[in-house]
Amino acid sequence: MAVPKKRTSKSKTKIRRNLWKEKAKEKSLKAMSLAKSILTNRSKSFYYEIKTK
């Protein structure tokens, strides 16, 4: 017979959600930093082609 699973506590759910949000925040900050360095031509590790008219 099937037995229902135990419910995950609110605190555990909050902890997991906060970890996910923290990782997302970290990635977004890194992406913004890279974008700023590209815009100011300071990027040394990222190669890109500049189209001139």
PQR file of N, CA, C, O and H, with PARSE charges and radii, in Angstrom:
ATOM      1  N   MET A   1       0.828  -1.181   0.000 -0.4000 1.5000
ATOM      2  CA  MET A   1       0.000   0.000   0.000 -0.0000 2.0000
ATOM      3  C   MET A   1       0.880   1.255   0.000  0.5500 1.7000
ATOM      4  O   MET A   1       1.909   1.304   0.674 -0.5500 1.4000
ATOM      5  N   ALA A   2       0.463   2.257  -0.758 -0.4000 1.5000
ATOM      6  CA  ALA A   2       1.245   3.497  -0.867 -0.0000 2.0000
ATOM      7  C   ALA A   2       1.127   4.322   0.407  0.5500 1.7000
ATOM      8  O   ALA A   2       0.045   4.481   0.972 -0.5500 1.4000
ATOM      9  H   ALA A   2      -0.372   2.217  -1.306  0.4000 1.0000
ATOM     10  N   VAL A   3       2.260   4.836   0.839 -0.4000 1.5000
ATOM     11  CA  VAL A   3       2.300   5.666   2.045 -0.0000 2.0000
ATOM     12  C   VAL A   3       2.698   7.080   1.632  0.5500 1.7000
ATOM     13  O   VAL A   3       3.676   7.256   0.906 -0.5500 1.4000
ATOM     14  H   VAL A   3       3.139   4.707   0.380  0.4000 1.0000
ATOM     15  N   PRO A   4       1.957   8.083   2.084 -0.5600 1.5000
ATOM     16  CA  PRO A   4       2.324   9.452   1.706  0.2800 2.0000
ATOM     17  C   PRO A   4       3.666   9.867   2.308  0.5500 1.7000
ATOM     18  O   PRO A   4       4.020   9.467   3.418 -0.5500 1.4000
ATOM     19  N   LYS A   5       4.396  10.675   1.551 -0.4000 1.5000
ATOM     20  CA  LYS A   5       5.700  11.140   2.028 -0.0000 2.0000
ATOM     21  C   LYS A   5       5.517  12.179   3.119  0.5500 1.7000
ATOM     22  O   LYS A   5       4.485  12.844   3.206 -0.5500 1.4000
ATOM     23  H   LYS A   5       4.109  10.999   0.650  0.4000 1.0000
ATOM     24  N   LYS A   6       6.553  12.303   3.957 -0.4000 1.5000
ATOM     25  CA  LYS A   6       6.509  13.322   5.005 -0.0000 2.0000
ATOM     26  C   LYS A   6       6.671  14.693   4.365  0.5500 1.7000
ATOM     27  O   LYS A   6       7.352  14.847   3.352 -0.5500 1.4000
ATOM     28  H   LYS A   6       7.392  11.763   3.887  0.4000 1.0000
ATOM     29  N   ARG A   7       6.047  15.663   4.963 -0.4000 1.5000
ATOM     30  CA  ARG A   7       6.103  17.023   4.450 -0.0000 2.0000
ATOM     31  C   ARG A   7       7.434  17.673   4.795  0.5500 1.7000
ATOM     32  O   ARG A   7       7.959  17.478   5.891 -0.5500 1.4000
ATOM     33  H   ARG A   7       5.493  15.538   5.786  0.4000 1.0000
ATOM     34  N   THR A   8       7.983  18.448   3.860 -0.4000 1.5000
ATOM     35  CA  THR A   8       9.218  19.184   4.123 -0.0000 2.0000
ATOM     36  C   THR A   8       8.881  20.388   4.988  0.5500 1.7000
ATOM     37  O   THR A   8       7.918  21.106   4.720 -0.5500 1.4000
ATOM     38  H   THR A   8       7.557  18.607   2.969  0.4000 1.0000
ATOM     39  N   SER A   9       9.673  20.601   6.019 -0.4000 1.5000
ATOM     40  CA  SER A   9       9.396  21.706   6.938 -0.0000 2.0000
ATOM     41  C   SER A   9       9.605  23.053   6.248  0.5500 1.7000
ATOM     42  O   SER A   9      10.347  23.159   5.271 -0.5500 1.4000
ATOM     43  H   SER A   9      10.455  20.017   6.237  0.4000 1.0000
ATOM     44  N   LYS A  10       8.933  24.083   6.778 -0.4000 1.5000
ATOM     45  CA  LYS A  10       9.038  25.429   6.211 -0.0000 2.0000
ATOM     46  C   LYS A  10      10.469  25.936   6.275  0.5500 1.7000
ATOM     47  O   LYS A  10      10.949  26.580   5.342 -0.5500 1.4000
ATOM     48  H   LYS A  10       8.331  23.997   7.571  0.4000 1.0000
ATOM     49  N   SER A  11      11.156  25.642   7.388 -0.4000 1.5000
ATOM     50  CA  SER A  11      12.527  26.144   7.543 -0.0000 2.0000
ATOM     51  C   SER A  11      13.458  25.526   6.500  0.5500 1.7000
ATOM     52  O   SER A  11      14.307  26.216   5.937 -0.5500 1.4000
ATOM     53  H   SER A  11      10.767  25.119   8.146  0.4000 1.0000
ATOM     54  N   LYS A  12      13.302  24.244   6.247 -0.4000 1.5000
ATOM     55  CA  LYS A  12      14.140  23.581   5.244 -0.0000 2.0000
ATOM     56  C   LYS A  12      13.849  24.145   3.856  0.5500 1.7000
ATOM     57  O   LYS A  12      14.762  24.348   3.056 -0.5500 1.4000
ATOM     58  H   LYS A  12      12.612  23.683   6.705  0.4000 1.0000
ATOM     59  N   THR A  13      12.573  24.395   3.578 -0.4000 1.5000
ATOM     60  CA  THR A  13      12.179  24.966   2.298 -0.0000 2.0000
ATOM     61  C   THR A  13      12.788  26.353   2.128  0.5500 1.7000
ATOM     62  O   THR A  13      13.293  26.684   1.055 -0.5500 1.4000
ATOM     63  H   THR A  13      11.831  24.230   4.228  0.4000 1.0000
ATOM     64  N   LYS A  14      12.740  27.170   3.192 -0.4000 1.5000
ATOM     65  CA  LYS A  14      13.309  28.522   3.139 -0.0000 2.0000
ATOM     66  C   LYS A  14      14.813  28.486   2.918  0.5500 1.7000
ATOM     67  O   LYS A  14      15.357  29.277   2.148 -0.5500 1.4000
ATOM     68  H   LYS A  14      12.330  26.901   4.063  0.4000 1.0000
ATOM     69  N   ILE A  15      15.484  27.556   3.605 -0.4000 1.5000
ATOM     70  CA  ILE A  15      16.936  27.424   3.459 -0.0000 2.0000
ATOM     71  C   ILE A  15      17.288  27.098   2.013  0.5500 1.7000
ATOM     72  O   ILE A  15      18.182  27.713   1.432 -0.5500 1.4000
ATOM     73  H   ILE A  15      15.042  26.913   4.230  0.4000 1.0000
ATOM     74  N   ARG A  16      16.587  26.137   1.439 -0.4000 1.5000
ATOM     75  CA  ARG A  16      16.857  25.741   0.048 -0.0000 2.0000
ATOM     76  C   ARG A  16      16.573  26.883  -0.919  0.5500 1.7000
ATOM     77  O   ARG A  16      17.337  27.115  -1.857 -0.5500 1.4000
ATOM     78  H   ARG A  16      15.861  25.638   1.911  0.4000 1.0000
ATOM     79  N   ARG A  17      15.486  27.588  -0.692 -0.4000 1.5000
ATOM     80  CA  ARG A  17      15.130  28.707  -1.563 -0.0000 2.0000
ATOM     81  C   ARG A  17      16.178  29.814  -1.479  0.5500 1.7000
ATOM     82  O   ARG A  17      16.557  30.396  -2.496 -0.5500 1.4000
ATOM     83  H   ARG A  17      14.865  27.400   0.070  0.4000 1.0000
ATOM     84  N   ASN A  18      16.648  30.105  -0.250 -0.4000 1.5000
ATOM     85  CA  ASN A  18      17.666  31.135  -0.073 -0.0000 2.0000
ATOM     86  C   ASN A  18      18.983  30.744  -0.732  0.5500 1.7000
ATOM     87  O   ASN A  18      19.672  31.591  -1.301 -0.5500 1.4000
ATOM     88  H   ASN A  18      16.341  29.633   0.575  0.4000 1.0000
ATOM     89  N   LEU A  19      19.336  29.456  -0.654 -0.4000 1.5000
ATOM     90  CA  LEU A  19      20.550  28.995  -1.333 -0.0000 2.0000
ATOM     91  C   LEU A  19      20.433  29.211  -2.837  0.5500 1.7000
ATOM     92  O   LEU A  19      21.376  29.670  -3.481 -0.5500 1.4000
ATOM     93  H   LEU A  19      18.777  28.768  -0.192  0.4000 1.0000
ATOM     94  N   TRP A  20      19.270  28.877  -3.390 -0.4000 1.5000
ATOM     95  CA  TRP A  20      19.039  29.050  -4.818 -0.0000 2.0000
ATOM     96  C   TRP A  20      19.126  30.524  -5.201  0.5500 1.7000
ATOM     97  O   TRP A  20      19.732  30.875  -6.214 -0.5500 1.4000
ATOM     98  H   TRP A  20      18.504  28.504  -2.867  0.4000 1.0000
ATOM     99  N   LYS A  21      18.515  31.387  -4.381 -0.4000 1.5000
ATOM    100  CA  LYS A  21      18.539  32.826  -4.657 -0.0000 2.0000
ATOM    101  C   LYS A  21      19.957  33.382  -4.566  0.5500 1.7000
ATOM    102  O   LYS A  21      20.346  34.234  -5.366 -0.5500 1.4000
ATOM    103  H   LYS A  21      18.023  31.102  -3.558  0.4000 1.0000
ATOM    104  N   GLU A  22      20.726  32.901  -3.594 -0.4000 1.5000
ATOM    105  CA  GLU A  22      22.103  33.362  -3.415 -0.0000 2.0000
ATOM    106  C   GLU A  22      22.957  32.990  -4.628  0.5500 1.7000
ATOM    107  O   GLU A  22      23.770  33.790  -5.092 -0.5500 1.4000
ATOM    108  H   GLU A  22      20.410  32.210  -2.945  0.4000 1.0000
ATOM    109  N   LYS A  23      22.766  31.775  -5.133 -0.4000 1.5000
ATOM    110  CA  LYS A  23      23.512  31.349  -6.321 -0.0000 2.0000
ATOM    111  C   LYS A  23      23.129  32.202  -7.528  0.5500 1.7000
ATOM    112  O   LYS A  23      23.991  32.595  -8.315 -0.5500 1.4000
ATOM    113  H   LYS A  23      22.106  31.125  -4.756  0.4000 1.0000
ATOM    114  N   ALA A  24      21.838  32.485  -7.672 -0.4000 1.5000
ATOM    115  CA  ALA A  24      21.363  33.302  -8.787 -0.0000 2.0000
ATOM    116  C   ALA A  24      21.934  34.714  -8.693  0.5500 1.7000
ATOM    117  O   ALA A  24      22.323  35.299  -9.704 -0.5500 1.4000
ATOM    118  H   ALA A  24      21.138  32.166  -7.033  0.4000 1.0000
ATOM    119  N   LYS A  25      21.985  35.259  -7.481 -0.4000 1.5000
ATOM    120  CA  LYS A  25      22.530  36.601  -7.272 -0.0000 2.0000
ATOM    121  C   LYS A  25      24.012  36.641  -7.639  0.5500 1.7000
ATOM    122  O   LYS A  25      24.481  37.588  -8.269 -0.5500 1.4000
ATOM    123  H   LYS A  25      21.669  34.783  -6.659  0.4000 1.0000
ATOM    124  N   GLU A  26      24.741  35.599  -7.238 -0.4000 1.5000
ATOM    125  CA  GLU A  26      26.171  35.502  -7.536 -0.0000 2.0000
ATOM    126  C   GLU A  26      26.409  35.495  -9.046  0.5500 1.7000
ATOM    127  O   GLU A  26      27.282  36.202  -9.551 -0.5500 1.4000
ATOM    128  H   GLU A  26      24.360  34.829  -6.726  0.4000 1.0000
ATOM    129  N   LYS A  27      25.623  34.688  -9.758 -0.4000 1.5000
ATOM    130  CA  LYS A  27      25.769  34.582 -11.211 -0.0000 2.0000
ATOM    131  C   LYS A  27      25.432  35.901 -11.898  0.5500 1.7000
ATOM    132  O   LYS A  27      26.107  36.299 -12.848 -0.5500 1.4000
ATOM    133  H   LYS A  27      24.915  34.113  -9.348  0.4000 1.0000
ATOM    134  N   SER A  28      24.385  36.583 -11.418 -0.4000 1.5000
ATOM    135  CA  SER A  28      23.990  37.841 -12.043 -0.0000 2.0000
ATOM    136  C   SER A  28      25.046  38.920 -11.816  0.5500 1.7000
ATOM    137  O   SER A  28      25.312  39.722 -12.711 -0.5500 1.4000
ATOM    138  H   SER A  28      23.837  36.260 -10.646  0.4000 1.0000
ATOM    139  N   LEU A  29      25.654  38.947 -10.617 -0.4000 1.5000
ATOM    140  CA  LEU A  29      26.721  39.912 -10.345 -0.0000 2.0000
ATOM    141  C   LEU A  29      27.931  39.660 -11.239  0.5500 1.7000
ATOM    142  O   LEU A  29      28.558  40.600 -11.728 -0.5500 1.4000
ATOM    143  H   LEU A  29      25.438  38.296  -9.890  0.4000 1.0000
ATOM    144  N   LYS A  30      28.253  38.390 -11.447 -0.4000 1.5000
ATOM    145  CA  LYS A  30      29.384  38.042 -12.302 -0.0000 2.0000
ATOM    146  C   LYS A  30      29.104  38.461 -13.750  0.5500 1.7000
ATOM    147  O   LYS A  30      29.989  38.975 -14.435 -0.5500 1.4000
ATOM    148  H   LYS A  30      27.744  37.626 -11.049  0.4000 1.0000
ATOM    149  N   ALA A  31      27.876  38.237 -14.206 -0.4000 1.5000
ATOM    150  CA  ALA A  31      27.490  38.610 -15.566 -0.0000 2.0000
ATOM    151  C   ALA A  31      27.538  40.122 -15.747  0.5500 1.7000
ATOM    152  O   ALA A  31      28.002  40.614 -16.775 -0.5500 1.4000
ATOM    153  H   ALA A  31      27.158  37.819 -13.650  0.4000 1.0000
ATOM    154  N   MET A  32      27.058  40.860 -14.749 -0.4000 1.5000
ATOM    155  CA  MET A  32      27.099  42.327 -14.816 -0.0000 2.0000
ATOM    156  C   MET A  32      28.537  42.830 -14.835  0.5500 1.7000
ATOM    157  O   MET A  32      28.859  43.767 -15.565 -0.5500 1.4000
ATOM    158  H   MET A  32      26.680  40.461 -13.913  0.4000 1.0000
ATOM    159  N   SER A  33      29.391  42.220 -14.045 -0.4000 1.5000
ATOM    160  CA  SER A  33      30.795  42.599 -13.993 -0.0000 2.0000
ATOM    161  C   SER A  33      31.459  42.391 -15.350  0.5500 1.7000
ATOM    162  O   SER A  33      32.215  43.244 -15.816 -0.5500 1.4000
ATOM    163  H   SER A  33      29.129  41.459 -13.451  0.4000 1.0000
ATOM    164  N   LEU A  34      31.173  41.253 -15.981 -0.4000 1.5000
ATOM    165  CA  LEU A  34      31.729  40.967 -17.303 -0.0000 2.0000
ATOM    166  C   LEU A  34      31.206  41.965 -18.328  0.5500 1.7000
ATOM    167  O   LEU A  34      31.967  42.452 -19.165 -0.5500 1.4000
ATOM    168  H   LEU A  34      30.560  40.560 -15.602  0.4000 1.0000
ATOM    169  N   ALA A  35      29.918  42.272 -18.269 -0.4000 1.5000
ATOM    170  CA  ALA A  35      29.323  43.235 -19.199 -0.0000 2.0000
ATOM    171  C   ALA A  35      29.965  44.610 -19.040  0.5500 1.7000
ATOM    172  O   ALA A  35      30.250  45.281 -20.032 -0.5500 1.4000
ATOM    173  H   ALA A  35      29.300  41.877 -17.590  0.4000 1.0000
ATOM    174  N   LYS A  36      30.192  45.031 -17.796 -0.4000 1.5000
ATOM    175  CA  LYS A  36      30.824  46.332 -17.550 -0.0000 2.0000
ATOM    176  C   LYS A  36      32.246  46.358 -18.093  0.5500 1.7000
ATOM    177  O   LYS A  36      32.663  47.348 -18.694 -0.5500 1.4000
ATOM    178  H   LYS A  36      29.960  44.486 -16.991  0.4000 1.0000
ATOM    179  N   SER A  37      32.997  45.266 -17.885 -0.4000 1.5000
ATOM    180  CA  SER A  37      34.376  45.234 -18.359 -0.0000 2.0000
ATOM    181  C   SER A  37      34.431  45.243 -19.887  0.5500 1.7000
ATOM    182  O   SER A  37      35.346  45.825 -20.471 -0.5500 1.4000
ATOM    183  H   SER A  37      32.658  44.462 -17.397  0.4000 1.0000
ATOM    184  N   ILE A  38      33.464  44.607 -20.530 -0.4000 1.5000
ATOM    185  CA  ILE A  38      33.415  44.617 -21.997 -0.0000 2.0000
ATOM    186  C   ILE A  38      33.081  46.017 -22.499  0.5500 1.7000
ATOM    187  O   ILE A  38      33.691  46.500 -23.453 -0.5500 1.4000
ATOM    188  H   ILE A  38      32.722  44.134 -20.055  0.4000 1.0000
ATOM    189  N   LEU A  39      32.122  46.664 -21.864 -0.4000 1.5000
ATOM    190  CA  LEU A  39      31.719  48.007 -22.291 -0.0000 2.0000
ATOM    191  C   LEU A  39      32.828  49.039 -22.111  0.5500 1.7000
ATOM    192  O   LEU A  39      32.923  49.990 -22.887 -0.5500 1.4000
ATOM    193  H   LEU A  39      31.626  46.272 -21.089  0.4000 1.0000
ATOM    194  N   THR A  40      33.660  48.859 -21.099 -0.4000 1.5000
ATOM    195  CA  THR A  40      34.741  49.820 -20.846 -0.0000 2.0000
ATOM    196  C   THR A  40      36.065  49.362 -21.453  0.5500 1.7000
ATOM    197  O   THR A  40      37.110  49.957 -21.187 -0.5500 1.4000
ATOM    198  H   THR A  40      33.583  48.087 -20.468  0.4000 1.0000
ATOM    199  N   ASN A  41      36.025  48.301 -22.272 -0.4000 1.5000
ATOM    200  CA  ASN A  41      37.212  47.745 -22.944 -0.0000 2.0000
ATOM    201  C   ASN A  41      38.317  47.350 -21.975  0.5500 1.7000
ATOM    202  O   ASN A  41      39.495  47.526 -22.284 -0.5500 1.4000
ATOM    203  H   ASN A  41      35.177  47.817 -22.489  0.4000 1.0000
ATOM    204  N   ARG A  42      37.965  46.828 -20.825 -0.4000 1.5000
ATOM    205  CA  ARG A  42      38.948  46.389 -19.837 -0.0000 2.0000
ATOM    206  C   ARG A  42      39.049  44.871 -19.754  0.5500 1.7000
ATOM    207  O   ARG A  42      39.857  44.340 -18.992 -0.5500 1.4000
ATOM    208  H   ARG A  42      37.007  46.686 -20.574  0.4000 1.0000
ATOM    209  N   SER A  43      38.249  44.187 -20.520 -0.4000 1.5000
ATOM    210  CA  SER A  43      38.227  42.727 -20.444 -0.0000 2.0000
ATOM    211  C   SER A  43      39.498  42.144 -21.052  0.5500 1.7000
ATOM    212  O   SER A  43      39.857  42.470 -22.183 -0.5500 1.4000
ATOM    213  H   SER A  43      37.593  44.618 -21.139  0.4000 1.0000
ATOM    214  N   LYS A  44      40.179  41.278 -20.294 -0.4000 1.5000
ATOM    215  CA  LYS A  44      41.399  40.636 -20.778 -0.0000 2.0000
ATOM    216  C   LYS A  44      41.178  39.157 -21.065  0.5500 1.7000
ATOM    217  O   LYS A  44      41.951  38.555 -21.810 -0.5500 1.4000
ATOM    218  H   LYS A  44      39.887  41.014 -19.375  0.4000 1.0000
ATOM    219  N   SER A  45      40.156  38.572 -20.497 -0.4000 1.5000
ATOM    220  CA  SER A  45      39.931  37.138 -20.654 -0.0000 2.0000
ATOM    221  C   SER A  45      38.786  36.819 -21.616  0.5500 1.7000
ATOM    222  O   SER A  45      38.496  35.651 -21.876 -0.5500 1.4000
ATOM    223  H   SER A  45      39.528  39.062 -19.891  0.4000 1.0000
ATOM    224  N   PHE A  46      38.145  37.847 -22.136 -0.4000 1.5000
ATOM    225  CA  PHE A  46      36.990  37.633 -22.999 -0.0000 2.0000
ATOM    226  C   PHE A  46      37.281  38.261 -24.356  0.5500 1.7000
ATOM    227  O   PHE A  46      37.487  39.471 -24.448 -0.5500 1.4000
ATOM    228  H   PHE A  46      38.381  38.796 -21.924  0.4000 1.0000
ATOM    229  N   TYR A  47      37.298  37.452 -25.406 -0.4000 1.5000
ATOM    230  CA  TYR A  47      37.602  37.945 -26.743 -0.0000 2.0000
ATOM    231  C   TYR A  47      36.307  38.124 -27.519  0.5500 1.7000
ATOM    232  O   TYR A  47      35.424  37.266 -27.484 -0.5500 1.4000
ATOM    233  H   TYR A  47      37.130  36.469 -25.331  0.4000 1.0000
ATOM    234  N   TYR A  48      36.204  39.230 -28.209 -0.4000 1.5000
ATOM    235  CA  TYR A  48      35.017  39.503 -28.998 -0.0000 2.0000
ATOM    236  C   TYR A  48      35.413  40.351 -30.196  0.5500 1.7000
ATOM    237  O   TYR A  48      36.441  41.027 -30.180 -0.5500 1.4000
ATOM    238  H   TYR A  48      36.920  39.927 -28.237  0.4000 1.0000
ATOM    239  N   GLU A  49      34.595  40.308 -31.226 -0.4000 1.5000
ATOM    240  CA  GLU A  49      34.885  41.008 -32.463 -0.0000 2.0000
ATOM    241  C   GLU A  49      34.149  42.340 -32.480  0.5500 1.7000
ATOM    242  O   GLU A  49      32.948  42.402 -32.217 -0.5500 1.4000
ATOM    243  H   GLU A  49      33.759  39.759 -31.239  0.4000 1.0000
ATOM    244  N   ILE A  50      34.881  43.404 -32.792 -0.4000 1.5000
ATOM    245  CA  ILE A  50      34.269  44.729 -32.887 -0.0000 2.0000
ATOM    246  C   ILE A  50      34.004  45.014 -34.360  0.5500 1.7000
ATOM    247  O   ILE A  50      34.921  45.004 -35.181 -0.5500 1.4000
ATOM    248  H   ILE A  50      35.856  43.354 -33.005  0.4000 1.0000
ATOM    249  N   LYS A  51      32.754  45.264 -34.681 -0.4000 1.5000
ATOM    250  CA  LYS A  51      32.386  45.559 -36.063 -0.0000 2.0000
ATOM    251  C   LYS A  51      32.544  47.056 -36.307  0.5500 1.7000
ATOM    252  O   LYS A  51      31.956  47.876 -35.602 -0.5500 1.4000
ATOM    253  H   LYS A  51      32.009  45.272 -34.015  0.4000 1.0000
ATOM    254  N   THR A  52      33.334  47.396 -37.299 -0.4000 1.5000
ATOM    255  CA  THR A  52      33.513  48.808 -37.653 -0.0000 2.0000
ATOM    256  C   THR A  52      32.854  49.064 -38.992  0.5500 1.7000
ATOM    257  O   THR A  52      32.869  48.210 -39.879 -0.5500 1.4000
ATOM    258  H   THR A  52      33.812  46.730 -37.872  0.4000 1.0000
ATOM    259  N   LYS A  53      32.283  50.231 -39.130 -0.4000 1.5000
ATOM    260  CA  LYS A  53      31.580  50.569 -40.373 -0.0000 2.0000
ATOM    261  C   LYS A  53      32.447  51.402 -41.273  0.5500 1.7000
ATOM    262  O   LYS A  53      32.020  51.779 -42.364 -0.5500 1.4000
ATOM    263  H   LYS A  53      32.271  50.925 -38.410  0.4000 1.0000
TER
END
